[in-house]
């Protein structure tokens, strides 16, 4: 197996740009009236800040280190799935995040490259950034991770 290229090479090859609202790097690869898709990359120490979307989002792991996610459900549920290639040890190459669930993530290594698909397409009107104090009060068991994902 060939070694992975440095993050900068991947960023250049895919034409990724900063995503200031959420954090990380991205490029929209597809959009029509029914769906949209993006590449999304986190280069350590970048994080995907906790946010919620109005619609479901499907994640797909592509390359680099596994991606550690934090999902906070409206029912109080806390999930910490890992997107990655080691399915025998619990990682998953794809994951659905239901609309209304707070989501954030960080790479478990130097960088992680994933993609997301939304149907209907992503719309900024359905994007809500989390508030650290409110989320810590609602989910105290993961307060430290919330503060990491909402610096």
Secondary structure, DSSP 4 states (H G I P E B T S, - for coil): -PPPPPHHHHHHHHT-EE-TTT-SEEEEEEE-SS-EEEEEEEETT-EEEEEEESS-EEEEEEEES-EEEEEE-TTS-EE--EESS-GGGT-BSEEEE-TT-EEEEEESSSEEEEEEEESSPP-GGGEEE--HHHHHHH-GGGHHHHHHH--
